[in-house]
C-alpha cells in the first residue's frame, strides 16, 4: 500500500508547481541605461502594488581599516535629506502615498526596499533617483547620525555577549580579507570618520553603474522605463570602484578565542572556513546544515540539548557570500556547562558525518526545507524582488535564481562525507568561548 503524503509535502508540491508555472525567467525584462544602471522588471498584476528595490554593490567587504562601518552609516544618511528633499521628507512622502520602506547593509551589498501602491510609482522613482546623487551630508546631521550608529554598536555588540564573541571569533578566523570586520565597523573608526572621506565613498559606490534596480508588481514596463530614463538618465556614471583582490590565506591550525567578562551564562561557538556561494561545495554544506543544526530533530540539538543537556539551543550554518566565508555553529550553553565537552560532542557528530554520511531520510528532509524556504520566499512581490537582486549581486546573474534548486538537487548524498572531511577539520577550525568572570571552563 503506498504511503500517504503529508499535508505539508502536498502543500509544498502544489506551491512549487504553481510558482514554477507563474514565475518564469522568460517574463523578466532587463534594460541598461547609458550611464550603466541595470534595471530588472517583473510584471505581476494580481494586486495594485509595487516592490521597488535598489541594490548597490557595496558593503563592508569594500571598506578598509579606518573606514570600517561606513557602508552601514551611508544607509542611515540616505534617509537624512538631499538638496531637493529635506531630512525626513523621504519617509513623509512615502507614507503620504501609502507606502513603506526599509534598508539593509550586508558584507556584500546595500539594499533599499520600497513597497507602495501602483499610482505612486513616478514619485518613488523621483525620490530614489534623487538620493542616488543628491545627499547633502549636513555636518550637524552627520554628527548626530554618527552618534546613533555608535549607540547602535554599543547596544548590539558591546552590550551583547553573543555578539562580542562572534566579532572576536570572526576577526580571529579571518585575518586578511575584509570579512575580518563586521558590518557595524569598529568603534574607533565610527568615532573618527571624516565627512570628506564618507562623501567620496558615497560618490564612488552610489553611482548608477554600481547599482541594480529591481521592480516587481503592477506596472507597465515601457512606461516605467521611460520614467526611469527621465529621472536616472541624467545621473553621470563614475569610475568603476576598485576591486576587492585580497584572498584569505589557508588556516594552518586550530585557533581558540577565550573571553572572560561579567555574564549570567557562558557562550560558545565554532567556525570553519567555507567556500563562496557559487562554489559547488557551498550547496553541499548548506544541505548538511539542515540535519546537523535545524530543528529539534537535528543531530546537534538532540545531543547537546535533549540528551546531554549541555545547551539551551543550537543554530548556525553557512552564509551566502561573494567570497569564501565561514560555516558557523552557535551554542547557548546551560549555566555551568562544560564548554570543552560541548566542543567534543560537536567533533563527534561532525566525525559521524565524515565517516557515515547522513541518512536518506535526513537528505530528503534537507531538500524539503530548501525547497520550502525558497518557494515560500517567492510568494510576494517583495520576496521576488529581494531574491532577484541578491542573486544578481552575489552570483553576477539573476538567472541563477531559476536553477538554484536544481543545484541543490544535483548534490548526491554519497558526496557529502568527502565535503564534510574537506572543511570540518582542526586545521580549518576556530573555537570561541565566553566564560562568565570568575567561572571555570
C-alpha positions as CSV (number, residue, x, y, z in Angstrom):
1,X,0.0,0.0,0.0
2,X,1.5,3.4,-1.0
3,X,2.3,5.8,1.8
4,X,0.1,8.8,2.2
5,X,1.8,12.2,1.5
6,X,1.8,14.6,4.5
7,X,-0.2,17.8,4.2
8,X,3.0,19.8,4.3
9,X,4.5,17.9,1.5
10,X,1.4,18.2,-0.6
11,X,1.2,21.9,0.1
12,X,4.8,22.3,-0.9
13,X,4.3,20.3,-4.0
14,X,1.4,22.4,-5.2
15,X,3.1,25.7,-4.2
16,X,6.2,24.7,-6.1
17,X,4.2,23.7,-9.2
18,X,2.2,27.0,-9.1
19,X,5.3,29.2,-8.8
20,X,7.1,27.3,-11.4
21,X,4.2,27.9,-13.8
22,X,3.7,31.6,-13.0
23,X,7.2,32.9,-12.1
24,X,9.3,32.3,-15.3
25,X,12.6,33.6,-16.4
26,X,11.1,34.5,-19.8
27,X,8.8,37.0,-18.2
28,X,11.7,39.1,-16.7
29,X,12.8,42.1,-18.7
30,X,16.3,43.6,-18.4
31,X,17.5,47.1,-19.5
32,X,20.6,49.1,-19.1
33,X,20.9,52.8,-19.3
34,X,23.8,54.6,-21.0
35,X,25.1,55.5,-17.5
36,X,25.4,51.8,-16.6
37,X,22.3,51.5,-14.4
38,X,20.8,48.0,-14.7
39,X,17.0,47.6,-14.4
40,X,15.2,44.3,-13.9
41,X,11.4,44.2,-14.4
42,X,8.9,41.6,-13.5
43,X,5.3,42.5,-14.0
44,X,2.7,40.9,-11.8
45,X,-0.8,42.5,-11.9
46,X,-2.6,40.4,-9.2
47,X,-2.6,43.3,-6.7
48,X,-2.1,47.1,-7.3
49,X,1.2,47.2,-5.5
50,X,4.9,47.5,-6.4
51,X,8.1,46.4,-4.8
52,X,10.9,48.7,-5.8
53,X,14.3,47.6,-4.7
54,X,17.6,49.4,-5.2
55,X,20.8,47.4,-4.8
56,X,24.2,49.0,-4.6
57,X,27.3,46.8,-5.0
58,X,28.8,47.9,-1.8
59,X,29.1,46.5,1.7
60,X,31.6,46.1,4.5
61,X,33.7,44.0,2.0
62,X,34.5,47.2,0.2
63,X,35.8,49.1,3.2
64,X,39.3,49.5,4.6
65,X,40.8,49.9,8.0
66,X,40.0,53.4,9.2
67,X,36.7,53.4,7.3
68,X,35.0,50.3,8.5
69,X,31.3,50.6,9.1
70,X,30.9,53.4,6.6
71,X,28.6,51.4,4.2
72,X,26.1,51.0,7.0
73,X,26.5,54.7,8.0
74,X,25.6,55.8,4.5
75,X,22.5,53.7,4.7
76,X,21.5,55.8,7.7
77,X,22.4,59.0,5.8
78,X,20.2,58.1,2.9
79,X,17.2,59.0,5.0
80,X,18.6,62.3,6.1
81,X,18.0,64.7,3.3
82,X,19.1,65.9,-0.2
83,X,19.2,69.3,-1.7
84,X,15.7,68.6,-3.1
85,X,14.0,66.8,-0.3
86,X,15.0,67.7,3.3
87,X,15.6,65.4,6.3
88,X,12.6,63.2,7.0
89,X,10.9,64.1,3.7
90,X,11.5,60.7,2.1
91,X,9.6,58.9,4.8
92,X,6.9,61.6,5.0
93,X,6.2,61.4,1.2
94,X,6.4,57.6,1.2
95,X,3.8,57.4,4.0
96,X,1.6,60.1,2.3
97,X,1.3,57.8,-0.7
98,X,0.5,54.8,1.4
99,X,3.9,53.2,1.1
100,X,6.6,51.9,3.4
101,X,10.3,51.4,3.1
102,X,13.3,49.9,4.8
103,X,17.0,49.2,4.0
104,X,19.8,46.8,4.9
105,X,23.6,46.6,4.6
106,X,25.5,43.4,4.5
107,X,29.0,42.3,3.8
108,X,28.5,42.4,0.1
109,X,25.7,44.8,-0.7
110,X,23.3,47.6,0.4
111,X,19.7,47.4,-0.5
112,X,16.9,50.0,-0.3
113,X,13.4,48.4,-0.2
114,X,10.2,50.3,-1.1
115,X,6.6,49.0,-1.2
116,X,3.8,51.2,-2.4
117,X,0.6,51.4,-4.4
118,X,1.0,51.5,-8.2
119,X,-0.2,55.1,-8.5
120,X,2.8,56.3,-6.6
121,X,5.4,54.9,-9.0
122,X,6.6,58.1,-10.5
123,X,7.1,59.9,-7.2
124,X,9.0,56.9,-5.8
125,X,11.3,56.9,-8.9
126,X,11.9,60.6,-8.4
127,X,12.7,60.1,-4.7
128,X,15.1,57.2,-5.3
129,X,16.9,58.8,-8.2
130,X,17.3,62.0,-6.2
131,X,19.0,60.3,-3.2
132,X,21.3,58.3,-5.5
133,X,23.1,61.5,-6.3
134,X,22.0,64.3,-4.0
135,X,22.8,63.5,-0.4
136,X,23.9,66.7,1.3
137,X,25.6,65.2,4.4
138,X,24.7,68.2,6.5
139,X,27.5,68.5,9.1
140,X,25.1,68.6,12.1
141,X,23.1,65.6,10.8
142,X,26.3,63.8,10.1
143,X,27.5,64.1,13.7
144,X,24.0,63.3,15.0
145,X,23.9,60.1,12.9
146,X,27.4,59.2,13.9
147,X,26.1,59.2,17.5
148,X,23.2,57.0,16.5
149,X,25.5,54.4,14.9
150,X,27.9,54.5,17.8
151,X,24.9,53.9,20.2
152,X,23.8,51.0,17.9
153,X,27.2,49.4,18.2
154,X,27.1,49.7,22.0
155,X,23.7,48.1,22.2
156,X,24.0,45.4,19.5
157,X,27.7,44.4,20.1
158,X,29.3,45.8,23.2
159,X,26.3,45.0,25.5
160,X,25.6,41.7,23.8
161,X,27.8,38.8,24.9
162,X,27.0,36.6,21.9
163,X,27.8,39.4,19.5
164,X,31.1,40.2,21.3
165,X,32.1,36.5,20.9
166,X,31.0,36.4,17.3
167,X,33.0,39.6,16.5
168,X,36.2,38.2,18.1
169,X,35.9,34.8,16.5
170,X,35.2,36.2,13.1
171,X,38.2,38.6,13.4
172,X,40.4,35.7,14.6
173,X,39.3,33.2,11.9
174,X,39.6,35.8,9.0
175,X,42.9,37.6,9.1
176,X,43.4,39.2,5.7
177,X,40.1,39.5,3.9
178,X,37.7,42.5,4.6
179,X,35.2,40.0,6.1
180,X,37.6,40.3,9.1
181,X,35.3,43.1,10.5
182,X,31.5,43.1,10.9
183,X,29.1,45.4,9.0
184,X,28.8,47.8,12.0
185,X,32.5,48.5,12.0
186,X,35.0,49.2,14.8
187,X,34.1,51.9,17.3
188,X,37.3,53.8,16.8
189,X,36.5,54.1,13.1
190,X,33.0,55.2,13.8
191,X,34.2,58.0,16.0
192,X,36.9,59.0,13.5
193,X,35.1,59.1,10.1
194,X,35.9,62.3,8.2
195,X,33.0,63.8,6.3
196,X,35.0,64.3,3.2
197,X,36.1,60.7,3.1
198,X,32.5,59.5,3.6
199,X,31.2,61.8,0.8
200,X,33.9,60.4,-1.6
201,X,32.9,56.8,-0.7
202,X,29.3,57.7,-1.4
203,X,30.1,59.2,-4.8
204,X,32.3,56.2,-5.7
205,X,29.8,53.4,-4.8
206,X,26.4,55.2,-5.1
207,X,26.7,55.6,-8.9
208,X,24.3,54.2,-11.5
209,X,27.0,52.0,-12.9
210,X,27.3,50.3,-9.5
211,X,23.6,49.8,-8.9
212,X,20.7,47.5,-9.9
213,X,17.0,48.4,-9.8
214,X,14.6,45.5,-9.4
215,X,10.9,46.3,-9.8
216,X,8.2,43.7,-9.3
217,X,4.5,44.2,-9.3
218,X,1.7,46.1,-11.0
219,X,3.3,48.4,-13.6
220,X,3.8,48.8,-17.3
221,X,7.5,48.1,-18.2
222,X,7.7,50.5,-21.1
223,X,6.1,53.4,-19.2
224,X,8.3,52.7,-16.2
225,X,11.4,52.5,-18.3
226,X,10.6,56.0,-19.7
227,X,10.2,57.3,-16.2
228,X,13.5,55.8,-15.1
229,X,15.3,57.3,-18.1
230,X,13.7,60.7,-17.2
231,X,14.9,60.7,-13.6
232,X,18.0,58.4,-13.6
233,X,19.3,59.1,-17.1
234,X,21.0,62.5,-16.2
235,X,22.9,60.9,-13.3
236,X,26.5,60.5,-14.5
237,X,28.4,57.3,-14.3
238,X,31.5,57.2,-12.1
239,X,34.8,55.4,-12.5
240,X,34.4,51.7,-11.5
241,X,35.1,51.1,-7.8
242,X,38.4,49.4,-7.0
243,X,38.0,45.6,-7.0
244,X,38.5,43.5,-3.8
245,X,41.6,41.5,-4.5
246,X,42.6,40.2,-1.1
247,X,42.3,36.4,-0.7
248,X,42.2,34.8,2.8
249,X,45.2,32.5,3.2
250,X,44.6,28.9,4.3
251,X,44.4,28.5,8.0
252,X,47.2,26.3,9.4
253,X,45.8,25.1,12.7
254,X,43.1,25.3,15.3
255,X,42.6,28.7,16.8
256,X,40.8,29.5,20.1
257,X,39.3,32.7,21.4
258,X,38.6,32.9,25.2
259,X,36.8,35.9,26.6
260,X,36.2,36.4,30.3
261,X,33.7,39.0,31.3
262,X,30.6,39.6,33.5
263,X,27.8,37.4,32.2
264,X,25.0,35.3,33.5
265,X,25.8,32.3,31.3
266,X,28.6,31.2,29.0
267,X,28.6,31.4,25.2
268,X,30.2,29.1,22.7
269,X,30.7,28.9,19.0
270,X,32.9,27.2,16.5
271,X,33.5,28.2,12.9
272,X,35.2,26.5,9.9
273,X,36.3,28.3,6.7
274,X,33.9,27.6,3.9
275,X,33.5,28.3,0.2
276,X,31.9,31.3,-1.7
277,X,28.3,30.9,-2.6
278,X,28.9,30.0,-6.2
279,X,31.2,27.1,-5.3
280,X,29.6,23.6,-5.7
281,X,30.8,22.8,-2.1
282,X,28.6,25.6,-0.9
283,X,25.4,23.7,-1.8
284,X,26.7,20.5,-0.1
285,X,27.5,22.4,3.1
286,X,24.2,24.3,3.0
287,X,22.4,20.9,2.6
288,X,24.4,19.4,5.5
289,X,23.5,22.2,7.9
290,X,19.9,21.1,7.9
291,X,20.2,17.7,9.6
292,X,23.1,19.0,11.7
293,X,21.6,22.2,13.1
294,X,18.0,22.9,12.1
295,X,15.1,21.9,14.3
296,X,14.6,19.7,17.3
297,X,15.3,16.6,15.3
298,X,18.8,17.8,14.2
299,X,21.8,15.9,15.4
300,X,23.4,18.6,17.5
301,X,20.1,19.6,19.1
302,X,19.4,16.0,20.1
303,X,22.9,15.6,21.5
304,X,23.5,18.9,23.2
305,X,20.0,20.0,24.3
306,X,18.0,16.8,24.7
307,X,20.4,14.0,25.6
308,X,23.5,15.6,27.2
309,X,21.6,18.7,28.5
310,X,24.6,20.8,27.9
311,X,22.8,23.6,26.0
312,X,19.6,25.6,25.7
313,X,19.8,26.0,21.9
314,X,22.0,25.4,18.8
315,X,22.0,27.2,15.5
316,X,24.2,28.2,12.6
317,X,25.2,27.1,9.1
318,X,26.8,28.7,6.1
319,X,26.0,32.1,4.7
320,X,25.9,33.2,1.1
321,X,28.8,35.5,0.3
322,X,30.7,36.7,-2.8
323,X,34.0,35.5,-1.3
324,X,34.7,32.4,0.9
325,X,33.3,32.9,4.4
326,X,32.5,30.7,7.4
327,X,30.4,27.7,8.4
328,X,29.3,28.6,12.0
329,X,27.9,26.6,14.9
330,X,26.4,28.7,17.7
331,X,25.6,27.0,21.1
332,X,23.8,28.7,24.0
333,X,25.2,26.6,26.9
334,X,23.3,25.9,30.2
335,X,24.8,27.7,33.2
336,X,27.8,25.9,34.4
337,X,28.0,23.7,31.3
338,X,31.4,22.2,30.4
339,X,32.4,24.1,27.2
340,X,35.2,21.6,26.3
341,X,32.5,18.8,26.5
342,X,30.4,20.8,24.1
343,X,33.2,21.0,21.6
344,X,33.9,17.3,22.0
345,X,30.2,16.5,21.2
346,X,30.3,18.7,18.1
347,X,33.5,17.0,16.9
348,X,31.9,13.6,17.4
349,X,28.8,14.5,15.4
350,X,30.9,16.0,12.6
351,X,33.1,12.9,12.5
352,X,30.0,10.7,12.2
353,X,29.0,12.6,9.1
354,X,32.6,12.3,7.7
355,X,32.6,8.6,8.4
356,X,29.0,7.6,7.7
357,X,27.3,10.5,5.9
358,X,23.6,11.2,6.5
359,X,20.6,9.0,6.1
360,X,18.2,9.1,3.1
361,X,15.5,10.5,5.4
362,X,17.8,13.3,6.6
363,X,18.7,14.1,3.0
364,X,15.1,14.3,1.8
365,X,14.2,16.4,4.8
366,X,17.0,18.8,4.0
367,X,15.8,19.1,0.4
368,X,12.3,19.7,1.6
369,X,13.5,22.5,3.8
370,X,15.5,24.1,1.0
371,X,12.5,23.9,-1.5
372,X,10.1,25.2,1.2
373,X,12.3,28.2,2.1
374,X,12.9,29.1,-1.5
375,X,9.4,28.9,-2.8
376,X,7.7,30.5,0.2
377,X,10.1,33.5,-0.2
378,X,8.8,33.9,-3.8
379,X,5.1,34.3,-2.8
380,X,5.2,38.1,-2.5
381,X,6.4,40.9,-4.8
382,X,8.9,41.9,-2.1
383,X,10.3,38.3,-1.9
384,X,10.7,38.1,-5.6
385,X,12.4,41.5,-5.8
386,X,14.8,40.7,-3.0
387,X,15.8,37.3,-4.4
388,X,16.3,38.6,-7.9
389,X,18.5,41.4,-6.7
390,X,20.5,39.4,-4.2
391,X,21.2,36.7,-6.8
392,X,22.3,39.3,-9.3
393,X,24.8,40.8,-6.9
394,X,26.0,37.6,-5.2
395,X,26.4,35.5,-8.3
396,X,26.6,38.0,-11.0
397,X,23.5,36.9,-12.8
398,X,19.8,36.9,-11.6
399,X,19.1,34.0,-13.9
400,X,20.8,31.7,-11.4
401,X,17.7,32.1,-9.3
402,X,15.9,29.7,-11.7
403,X,18.4,26.9,-11.3
404,X,19.2,27.2,-7.6
405,X,17.0,24.4,-6.5
406,X,18.5,22.2,-9.3
407,X,22.0,23.0,-8.0
408,X,21.0,21.6,-4.6
409,X,19.3,18.6,-6.1
410,X,22.5,17.8,-8.0
411,X,24.3,17.2,-4.8
412,X,24.4,13.5,-4.2
413,X,24.0,12.1,-0.6
414,X,27.1,9.9,-1.2
415,X,29.2,13.0,-1.9
416,X,28.6,14.7,1.5
417,X,31.1,12.8,3.6
418,X,34.0,13.9,1.4
419,X,32.8,17.6,1.5
420,X,32.5,17.4,5.3
421,X,36.0,16.0,5.6
422,X,37.4,18.8,3.4
423,X,36.1,21.5,5.7
424,X,35.3,20.1,9.2
425,X,38.9,19.6,10.4
426,X,41.1,21.1,13.0
427,X,43.3,22.9,10.5
428,X,40.3,24.9,9.4
429,X,38.7,25.5,12.8
430,X,38.3,28.5,15.2
431,X,36.6,28.0,18.6
432,X,35.2,30.8,20.7
433,X,34.3,30.6,24.4
434,X,32.9,33.4,26.6
435,X,33.3,32.5,30.2
436,X,31.5,34.4,33.0
437,X,34.1,36.3,35.0
438,X,35.1,34.2,38.0
439,X,33.7,31.0,36.4
440,X,35.6,27.9,35.2
441,X,35.8,26.1,31.9
